[in-house]
């Protein structure tokens, strides 16, 4: 039965020492238990898919075919059931690829409440060991579990009951459920972020004070005569694209303005940035994919030109011509030309870095992004933060749906038009209560989005 040991994850959270006798590292114990098991059963309210797969790698390959696997996990919201199914189907496929054959993977629905159990069972022929406590599969938090050795009819019956009601991932995806609460409504969304533009192609060769820049700004309309520099967009830095006789990325700023404006109409500003409904996010991804491909192609062409025969020599000659013209221009303005420290060495490092990075497909893809999309996470595990997040959503909604608004964005129109006709609100809190009542009486489905 229960031994004297305790099994702890992240023991450092309470300054507890892992002594290997009475206090044992939880992850090490689970990994060791998997190395010679003939059956492994895992129940978790939440899960980390990569961790699950990694645990099953501990069993030697020659023994995996004969090892029985049973995994059941919960889903944090009805609207996320399809995603949970997909992820657990991927886990099952990966276990089959590793050599396991007797595999049962299932998902426990949220009705009537969220499945929250944490249990690991390792059978060695006829000797079972149970780990029961607070740790979900793959948890990186501070956790505590105890080990029960030997048969346990109560736990065995409980595990059988779980799998009796769980939905096997072999039977396809469940139908997407409509949102009945604000939490479910917001979980069925995506967070969006526009990465800031980085100065990839400009080298600042001079140290200019605020006063220097003020004097330069007063003369911009007269023309500078500085070659390979764009005063308005590059601040008189050396332009790599100009040196390679490549066109400037003229529509980059236009892309940014258009993207921000259009996406703003599809989402709500929140504590965590722009929140967008899943359906709108899919539409937004399609709209930026082609433009991102064009931007990626431009980055690749710059890398190719820089790495072509004579490319680096051409850039170096252009840089020397730029320095000469910049020195003349600053002198005409009565500004002391002060180069950055070790300018030639710094410029050499700049060119070397760009030659390498602009030839890397991963770098090209990362810097071609117009938007980054990520599924909404379960902030409701922290009630205080969740309350602030919900408040920020409805504050933006209330402001953008006010009678003084000249035009209602698409997302605002969908939500407000979907409210009960007799719903009345004056504040964002009242709007939030009215929308919660709408969800409770009439769950929100994909058809409600315009």
N, C-alpha and C positions, 0 to 999 in steps of 0.2 A: 504494500500500500504506500501511502505517502512517506517519503524519506525525509531526512533532516535538512537536505539541501534546499536552497532557493536559487532560482535561475533569473538573472537580471540583465536587462538590456540597458546600455548607457548608464552603468553604475556610477559614473563620474558625476551624474546630475545630483546625486545626494552624497558625494564624497565617500562612496562605499568601495572598499577594496575587494577585488576579485581574488579570492585566495585559492580557488580550485577545490576546496573541500566543503565548506558550508555555503559559500557564495560563488556561483559558477556563471560564466558568461553565457547568456542565453543563445546567441547566434552560434557560438562554437558548439554548444550542446546539441542544438538542432541539426547542425551540419554533421556532427559525429554520429548522431542517431540515424541519419539517413544512409550512412555508408554501408550498412549491412542489413537493411530492412527488407522484409519480404512483402510488406504492405505498408503504405503511407496514406494516412487520412488527414486532411487539413480543412478546418472550418475557420472562416474569417469574415468579420463584418465589413472590413475593407481589405485591400490587398495591394501588393506591388508585384506586377507581372514578371518583371525581370528577376526579382528575388526568388519567386516561386521556381522559375526555370533553373536558376543557379543552384537552388537547394537540391534539385533532382540530379544535377550533374555529379553530386558527391557519391552516388551509388555507382560502382564499377560497371562499365558498359556490358560486360558479359552477364550481369545479373539483372539487367533492366527488363528484359522480356518477361521474366517470371514474376516481377514485382507488380502488385496491384496498386493502383493509384485512385484515390477518391478525393476530390476537391469541391467544396461548396463555399461560395462567397456571397455577400450581400450586395445590394445596389443602393446607393445613397439617395436616389430619387427615382420615381417611376419614369420620368422623362429620359433618364440616363440608362435605362435598361438595355437598349440596343447597343450602346457603346460598351457596357459591361460585357454583354454577350460577345461582341467582336473581339474584345481583348482576351476573354477566356477561351474563345475558339482558337485564337493565336497561341495561347499557352498550350492547349491540347495538341495543336499541330506541331509545336516545337518539341513536346514530350515524345510524340510519335517519331519525330526525326531523330531524337536521342536514343530511340530503341525501345521505349515503353510500348506495350500493346494492350494491356488490361487497364483502360483509363476511363474514369467517370468524372466529368467536370460539369458542374451545375451552378445555377444562380438562384438565390432565394429572393423572392419579390418583397416589396415593402408592405404589402397588405397582411395584417392590419397595422403592423409596426415594423421598424427597421430591424433586420437581422443583425445582431451585434456580438455574436459568440466568437471566442478565440480559443481554438483547441487544435492540438497536434497529437496524432497517434501513430506510433511506429511499432509495427509487429515484426518480431524476429522469430519466424517459424510459428511457435505457439506462445511466445512471451511478449505481451503488449506493454508499451510504456506510453503514458498519457502526460501531456504537458497542458495545463489549464491555467488561465490567468488573464492578463490584460493585453498581450501582444498579438496584433494582427500580423498576417504574413508579410514580412518585409518592413515592419515598423522600424523607424530610426529614432523613435522617442525612448524616453525612460520607461521601461516595462518590467513587470514582475510576474513570474509564473512558478508553479510548483509541479513536481513530477509525481505521478501516481503509477506505481509498478504493479503489473498483474492484471487479471481479469476484473472488470468493473461492469456488472450488468446494467447499472443505471446509466452510465456514460454510453455504453453500447446501444442501449435502447434509444437514447437521445440522438445519437448519430444516425441511426436508422430512420428516426422520425424526421430529421432534417432532410435527408435525401428523398424521403417519400413525398415531400411537398416541393422540393426544389425542381427547377426547370433545367433539363439537360441541354447543353449548348449544341448537341448533335441534332436537335429538332428544329433548327433555324431560329431566326430572330423573332422575338415577341413583337406584337404590334406596338407602335409608339403610343404611349399614354398621354392624354391631355393633362395640362397642368392644373392642379386644384388649389395650389398655394402659391404665394409669392416666391418662396424658396424654389419650388419646382419650376416656376415660370422663368426665374433668373438663371437657374442652373442649365436651362435649355438655351443658353446663349454663348457668345464668344467675346473675348476681350481683344481689342484691336489697338495696335500701336504703330505709328509711323516713325521709323528710325530716322534720327537726324542726319542730314547730309554731312558727309565727312570730306575734308579737304584732301582729296587723293592726288590731285594733279598740280598743286600749287606749292612752290618752295619759297618761303619768306627769306630773302637774302639780306635784308637790311633791318636794323633796329630803328623804328620810327616812333617818336614820342607822340603823345596826343596833340601837342602843339604843331609838330611836323605834319600830322595828318590833317589838322585844321587848315593849315596853309595850303596843302595840296588840294583839299576839297574846294577851296575858293577858286582854284585855277583849272578844275577838271573840264569846264566847258571850252577851254582854249585848245585842248588837245595836248597830249604829253610827248608824243614822239617816242615813247618807250616801247621797244619791240618785245614780242612774246609776253605781254602783260595786259590784263584787262582791268583797268583801274576800278570799275564799278563792281565787278563780281569777284575779283581776286585780290583787291587791295594793293595793286602794284607788285604782287608776288610773281615769280617766274612761272609761266604756264606751260606745262609739259605737253599738252595737246597741240598748242601752237607750234612748239619746237618740232613736233613730228608731222606738221602740216596736216593735222586732223581737225575736223570741225569741232567747235565747242558743243557741249551737251545743252543746246539751246532750250530744249523743252523740259529740262529737269525741273526748273522752278515752276513751270506751268503744270507739270505733272503733280507737283506737291500741292499747289493751290487747288487744282481740280480735285485731287484725291481727298484732301481734307474737307472741302466743301461738300462733295457728294457723300462721303462717308458720314459726315456729321448729320446728314438728313436721314441716315439709316440707323443711327445709334444714339445712345444717351450718354452724356458725360457723367461719370461716377467717380467714386473714391479710387477705383483701380483703373481709371482711364475710360476709353470709349467702349461701352457695352453694346453688342449688336445681336439681334435674334439669329438663331442658327440659319434660318432660311435666307435672311439678308446677307449673312456672312458668306454663304455659298455663292450668292450672286456677286458679291464684292470680290471674292477671290477670282472668279472668272473674268471680271472686268480688268483686273490689274495684271493677270498672268501674261497677256500678250505684250503689254508695255514693259514688264520686267524682262521678258525674253529679249526685247530690243535693247534695253539697257545692258543686259548681260553680254550681248553681242558687241556692243560698243566697248565695253571694258576689255573683252578678248582681243578686239582689233588694236587697241592701244598697247596691250601686252605684246602682241605679235610684232607691231611696228618697232617697239622698243628693243625686242630681242632679235630683230632681223639684222642681217649683216650691215654694218655701218650705222645702225640705229643709235647706239650709245655715243658714237663719235658725233653724229649730227646733233644730238641733244647737248653735248658738251660745247660744241661750237656755238649753238644758239644761246647757251647760258652765258658764254663770254660776251657775245654781242649784246645780250640783255643787260649785263653788268655795265658795259661801256655806255649804253644809252641811258640807263638809270642814273649813273654818276653824273652825266651831263645835265639831265633833267633836274636832279636835286640841286646841283650847283646853280642852275638858272634861278631856282627858287630861294637861293641863299640858305639851303639846308645842308648841314654837314653830313656827308655820306658815311654812315657808320655800319659796316658789315656785321653780320652775326658772327659769333665766335667760331673760329676754324671753318670759315664758310666753304672753302673748297672741299674739305674732308666731309663736312655735313652734307653738301650737295652730292658727293659721291655715294654716301650712305643712302640718301634719298633715292637716287637712281637705282642702286642695287636692290633696295627694298621693293621698288615698284616693278622692276624686271621680274623679280621672283613672285610677288603676290599677284600681279595682273596676269600671270600665266597659270595661276592655280584656279581650277574650276570652282572649288568651294569658296574661295575669296570672291570670285566674280558673282556667284550666286548670292552671297551674303550682302554684297554692296549694291546689287541690282534691286534689292527689295524696295518696294513702295510701301508695303504694309506687312506687319507681323500679326498673325492670328493665333490665339490659344484658347482652348475650351475653358469655360468658366469653371473655377475650382470651388470646392465646398467650403466657403468662408463661414458657413453656419456652424462649424465646429468651434468657432470662437464667437459666442453670442453677442458680445459687445461690438466687435468689428463688423459682424453681420448687420447689426442694427444701424451702424453708421453707413454701411454700403447701401442698404435699402433706402435710407433717408436721402442719400445723395442722388439716387436714381429718381425718386419722386420729387425732389426739389427741382431737378432739371426739367422733369416732365411738367410740373406745375408752371414753371416759368415760361416754357416754350408753348404751353397750351393756353396761356392767359388771353383774355379777350382783346388785349392791345396788340397781340402778335399779328403781323400783317399776313403771314403765311405759315401754315402748319406743315412741318416736315413730314415725310412719309411715315416714319415710325410713330410720331406723335398722333397723327391722324388715325392710324390703325388702332392705337390703344384707346384714345378718347372716343372714337366712333364705336368701339367695342364695349364701352361702359353701358350700364343700365340707363335708359332714357331719363329715369327720375333721380339719378345720382346727382347729388349737389355737394360741392366742396368750395371752400374759400382758401384753405391752406394745403400745403403739401401733405401734412399728416392726414387731413380729411380725404384727400385724393387717394392716399395709400389705403386707408380703411375702405373706401368705396371700391377700389380695384380688388382688394382681398375678398370683399363680399361678392363681387362679380365672379371671381374664380371659384368660390365655394359653391355658388348656385349654378354656374355654367362654365365648366372647365375650358381653358384656352387651348385651342387646337391650331394646327398649321393653317387651316382655312381662315382663321381670324386675321392673319397678316395680309395686308393689301399688296 
